[in-house]
Amino acid sequence: MACCRDLRIRAREIGDEDELEEQEDKRAKWLWENSLRRHNFVGFVGELLKGVVRAKLDAGEGEYESWVEEAKGRSSKRREELRKQGIAED
């Protein structure tokens, strides 16, 4: 990793407001990304999936089965399209 001078300082020295704003925005995005990295979303996602499945089961067994079959169909269609493009393998 290279060490370099803070680009915000250089932008202030030359009076480049656009560059300064760009650098400030970049650092705000870094703060947001770092805050997301500090959290473990595995439990949240698990509970979300349980809720979705529970809602589908409450709607009726037939609807749940059709939901699963629909998802399988979309996945196989997507896999076939990728295979035609030469991206996916068997």
MDAnalysis code that builds the backbone (N, CA, C; Angstrom):
import MDAnalysis as mda
import numpy as np

u = mda.Universe.empty(270, n_residues=90, atom_resindex=np.repeat(np.arange(90), 3), trajectory=True)
u.add_TopologyAttr("name", ["N", "CA", "C"] * 90)
u.add_TopologyAttr("resid", np.arange(1, 91))
u.add_TopologyAttr("resname", ["MET", "ALA", "CYS", "CYS", "ARG", "ASP", "LEU", "ARG", "ILE", "ARG", "ALA", "ARG", "GLU", "ILE", "GLY", "ASP", "GLU", "ASP", "GLU", "LEU", "GLU", "GLU", "GLN", "GLU", "ASP", "LYS", "ARG", "ALA", "LYS", "TRP", "LEU", "TRP", "GLU", "ASN", "SER", "LEU", "ARG", "ARG", "HIS", "ASN", "PHE", "VAL", "GLY", "PHE", "VAL", "GLY", "GLU", "LEU", "LEU", "LYS", "GLY", "VAL", "VAL", "ARG", "ALA", "LYS", "LEU", "ASP", "ALA", "GLY", "GLU", "GLY", "GLU", "TYR", "GLU", "SER", "TRP", "VAL", "GLU", "GLU", "ALA", "LYS", "GLY", "ARG", "SER", "SER", "LYS", "ARG", "ARG", "GLU", "GLU", "LEU", "ARG", "LYS", "GLN", "GLY", "ILE", "ALA", "GLU", "ASP"])
u.atoms.positions = np.array([
    [0.851, -1.164, 0.000],
    [0.000, 0.000, 0.000],
    [0.903, 1.234, 0.000],
    [0.601, 2.152, -0.848],
    [1.399, 3.364, -0.952],
    [0.905, 4.408, 0.037],
    [1.837, 5.158, 0.543],
    [1.486, 6.279, 1.414],
    [1.564, 7.544, 0.577],
    [0.523, 8.298, 0.604],
    [0.520, 9.534, -0.160],
    [-0.188, 10.612, 0.650],
    [-0.026, 11.810, 0.214],
    [-0.608, 12.951, 0.886],
    [-2.131, 12.934, 0.730],
    [-2.814, 13.404, 1.727],
    [-4.272, 13.464, 1.699],
    [-4.709, 14.383, 0.560],
    [-5.518, 13.854, -0.350],
    [-5.939, 14.630, -1.512],
    [-6.856, 15.787, -1.130],
    [-7.474, 15.705, 0.035],
    [-8.310, 16.814, 0.486],
    [-7.454, 18.043, 0.782],
    [-6.279, 17.827, 1.335],
    [-5.384, 18.945, 1.647],
    [-4.951, 19.636, 0.355],
    [-4.577, 18.812, -0.632],
    [-4.141, 19.386, -1.911],
    [-5.284, 20.156, -2.585],
    [-6.490, 19.612, -2.501],
    [-7.645, 20.280, -3.116],
    [-7.925, 21.613, -2.430],
    [-7.760, 21.662, -1.111],
    [-7.960, 22.925, -0.386],
    [-6.904, 23.954, -0.772],
    [-5.654, 23.487, -0.936],
    [-4.559, 24.398, -1.267],
    [-4.756, 25.048, -2.626],
    [-5.221, 24.273, -3.594],
    [-5.375, 24.841, -4.935],
    [-6.776, 25.410, -5.152],
    [-7.661, 25.201, -4.184],
    [-9.002, 25.771, -4.275],
    [-9.941, 25.007, -5.190],
    [-9.718, 23.725, -5.349],
    [-10.553, 22.892, -6.217],
    [-11.722, 22.336, -5.403],
    [-12.845, 23.031, -5.473],
    [-14.027, 22.649, -4.681],
    [-14.623, 21.317, -5.143],
    [-14.596, 21.069, -6.463],
    [-15.158, 19.815, -6.981],
    [-14.365, 18.613, -6.468],
    [-13.048, 18.719, -6.518],
    [-12.193, 17.631, -6.036],
    [-12.380, 17.437, -4.535],
    [-12.481, 18.520, -3.804],
    [-12.679, 18.439, -2.360],
    [-13.996, 17.731, -2.041],
    [-15.049, 18.095, -2.749],
    [-16.351, 17.461, -2.525],
    [-16.303, 15.974, -2.878],
    [-15.604, 15.652, -3.958],
    [-15.464, 14.253, -4.369],
    [-14.733, 13.434, -3.301],
    [-13.667, 13.999, -2.749],
    [-12.915, 13.301, -1.713],
    [-13.737, 13.134, -0.426],
    [-14.514, 14.144, -0.079],
    [-15.365, 14.056, 1.113],
    [-16.439, 12.987, 0.918],
    [-17.020, 12.933, -0.283],
    [-18.021, 11.902, -0.588],
    [-17.409, 10.508, -0.506],
    [-16.192, 10.376, -1.023],
    [-15.511, 9.091, -0.994],
    [-15.308, 8.624, 0.449],
    [-14.901, 9.535, 1.311],
    [-14.672, 9.171, 2.709],
    [-15.980, 8.847, 3.439],
    [-17.061, 9.518, 3.068],
    [-18.366, 9.197, 3.656],
    [-18.789, 7.782, 3.254],
    [-18.526, 7.401, 2.006],
    [-18.836, 6.037, 1.558],
    [-17.979, 5.022, 2.305],
    [-16.708, 5.363, 2.545],
    [-15.841, 4.465, 3.289],
    [-16.380, 4.237, 4.698],
    [-16.832, 5.295, 5.345],
    [-17.387, 5.157, 6.690],
    [-18.593, 4.230, 6.687],
    [-19.475, 4.387, 5.708],
    [-20.657, 3.533, 5.604],
    [-20.258, 2.073, 5.393],
    [-19.330, 1.818, 4.467],
    [-18.887, 0.457, 4.197],
    [-18.238, -0.165, 5.423],
    [-17.433, 0.596, 6.122],
    [-16.786, 0.074, 7.328],
    [-17.802, -0.242, 8.420],
    [-18.846, 0.567, 8.548],
    [-19.865, 0.273, 9.550],
    [-20.604, -1.016, 9.192],
    [-20.827, -1.275, 7.898],
    [-21.467, -2.525, 7.496],
    [-20.575, -3.723, 7.780],
    [-19.267, -3.565, 7.625],
    [-18.344, -4.668, 7.884],
    [-18.307, -5.045, 9.366],
    [-18.640, -4.128, 10.229],
    [-18.598, -4.403, 11.665],
    [-19.773, -5.253, 12.141],
    [-20.803, -5.375, 11.319],
    [-22.004, -6.089, 11.714],
    [-22.040, -7.467, 11.078],
    [-22.636, -8.401, 11.801],
    [-22.814, -9.748, 11.306],
    [-24.294, -9.910, 10.949],
    [-24.587, -10.004, 9.667],
    [-25.963, -10.060, 9.209],
    [-26.481, -11.482, 9.028],
    [-25.704, -12.489, 9.436],
    [-26.107, -13.876, 9.234],
    [-27.403, -14.176, 9.985],
    [-27.484, -13.769, 11.237],
    [-28.695, -14.009, 12.022],
    [-29.904, -13.318, 11.427],
    [-29.722, -12.093, 10.978],
    [-30.808, -11.335, 10.366],
    [-31.322, -12.029, 9.115],
    [-30.412, -12.466, 8.262],
    [-30.805, -13.130, 7.025],
    [-31.514, -14.443, 7.324],
    [-31.019, -15.181, 8.322],
    [-31.673, -16.430, 8.703],
    [-33.104, -16.207, 9.155],
    [-33.309, -15.199, 10.006],
    [-34.655, -14.897, 10.474],
    [-35.550, -14.408, 9.347],
    [-34.993, -13.649, 8.436],
    [-35.750, -13.179, 7.285],
    [-36.221, -14.351, 6.436],
    [-35.324, -15.300, 6.166],
    [-35.699, -16.473, 5.383],
    [-36.758, -17.305, 6.091],
    [-36.622, -17.448, 7.401],
    [-37.631, -18.191, 8.162],
    [-38.991, -17.518, 8.030],
    [-39.012, -16.208, 8.102],
    [-40.260, -15.469, 7.970],
    [-40.893, -15.630, 6.601],
    [-40.078, -15.604, 5.556],
    [-40.597, -15.756, 4.198],
    [-41.176, -17.154, 4.021],
    [-40.440, -18.157, 4.474],
    [-40.921, -19.530, 4.338],
    [-42.184, -19.733, 5.172],
    [-42.217, -19.180, 6.371],
    [-43.409, -19.293, 7.217],
    [-44.617, -18.657, 6.528],
    [-44.428, -17.497, 5.906],
    [-45.518, -16.832, 5.198],
    [-45.999, -17.667, 4.020],
    [-45.069, -18.287, 3.298],
    [-45.447, -19.128, 2.166],
    [-46.186, -20.379, 2.639],
    [-45.738, -20.961, 3.759],
    [-46.419, -22.140, 4.288],
    [-47.803, -21.789, 4.802],
    [-47.955, -20.636, 5.413],
    [-49.259, -20.202, 5.904],
    [-50.228, -19.962, 4.754],
    [-49.692, -19.575, 3.600],
    [-50.541, -19.312, 2.436],
    [-51.110, -20.605, 1.861],
    [-50.485, -21.715, 2.170],
    [-50.983, -23.007, 1.686],
    [-49.876, -23.820, 1.071],
    [-49.999, -25.138, 1.217],
    [-48.972, -26.057, 0.731],
    [-48.814, -25.961, -0.785],
    [-49.918, -25.836, -1.509],
    [-49.843, -25.754, -2.968],
    [-49.087, -24.527, -3.434],
    [-49.304, -23.419, -2.753],
    [-48.609, -22.198, -3.140],
    [-47.111, -22.327, -2.866],
    [-46.755, -22.983, -1.772],
    [-45.346, -23.166, -1.437],
    [-44.666, -24.017, -2.507],
    [-45.303, -25.123, -2.890],
    [-44.729, -26.001, -3.908],
    [-44.584, -25.266, -5.243],
    [-45.589, -24.479, -5.605],
    [-45.494, -23.738, -6.870],
    [-44.389, -22.687, -6.793],
    [-44.201, -22.106, -5.619],
    [-43.133, -21.119, -5.408],
    [-41.772, -21.775, -5.609],
    [-41.586, -22.964, -5.040],
    [-40.317, -23.687, -5.177],
    [-40.085, -24.075, -6.630],
    [-41.115, -24.586, -7.283],
    [-40.973, -24.993, -8.686],
    [-40.672, -23.793, -9.584],
    [-41.302, -22.671, -9.300],
    [-41.046, -21.452, -10.073],
    [-39.588, -21.016, -9.920],
    [-39.078, -21.089, -8.703],
    [-37.680, -20.718, -8.446],
    [-36.728, -21.675, -9.154],
    [-37.045, -22.971, -9.138],
    [-36.209, -23.951, -9.829],
    [-36.193, -23.677, -11.328],
    [-37.355, -23.332, -11.874],
    [-37.441, -23.030, -13.299],
    [-36.615, -21.817, -13.672],
    [-36.701, -20.765, -12.847],
    [-35.903, -19.558, -13.128],
    [-34.415, -19.865, -13.043],
    [-34.022, -20.675, -12.059],
    [-32.607, -21.008, -11.903],
    [-32.101, -21.816, -13.086],
    [-32.869, -22.811, -13.509],
    [-32.424, -23.619, -14.643],
    [-32.374, -22.786, -15.923],
    [-33.328, -21.877, -16.098],
    [-33.326, -20.998, -17.274],
    [-32.092, -20.098, -17.263],
    [-31.781, -19.531, -16.108],
    [-30.603, -18.666, -15.983],
    [-29.331, -19.462, -16.245],
    [-29.261, -20.699, -15.700],
    [-28.081, -21.543, -15.890],
    [-27.921, -21.888, -17.367],
    [-29.027, -22.165, -18.066],
    [-28.978, -22.489, -19.485],
    [-28.515, -21.278, -20.308],
    [-28.982, -20.083, -19.960],
    [-28.539, -18.877, -20.665],
    [-27.046, -18.644, -20.476],
    [-26.561, -18.858, -19.255],
    [-25.127, -18.699, -19.005],
    [-24.326, -19.756, -19.738],
    [-24.862, -20.959, -19.822],
    [-24.183, -22.036, -20.528],
    [-24.077, -21.682, -22.013],
    [-25.135, -21.102, -22.597],
    [-25.102, -20.697, -24.004],
    [-24.069, -19.618, -24.257],
    [-23.877, -18.745, -23.247],
    [-22.891, -17.668, -23.374],
    [-21.468, -18.178, -23.116],
    [-21.362, -19.410, -22.635],
    [-20.055, -19.985, -22.337],
    [-19.517, -19.575, -20.996],
    [-20.373, -19.051, -20.125],
    [-19.927, -18.602, -18.807],
    [-20.027, -19.722, -17.781],
    [-21.119, -20.455, -17.792],
    [-21.359, -21.507, -16.802],
    [-20.927, -22.857, -17.362],
    [-20.525, -23.727, -16.454],
    [-20.160, -25.088, -16.831],
    [-21.184, -26.047, -16.259],
    [-21.158, -27.282, -16.763],
    [-22.108, -28.290, -16.270],
    [-21.833, -28.675, -14.849],
])
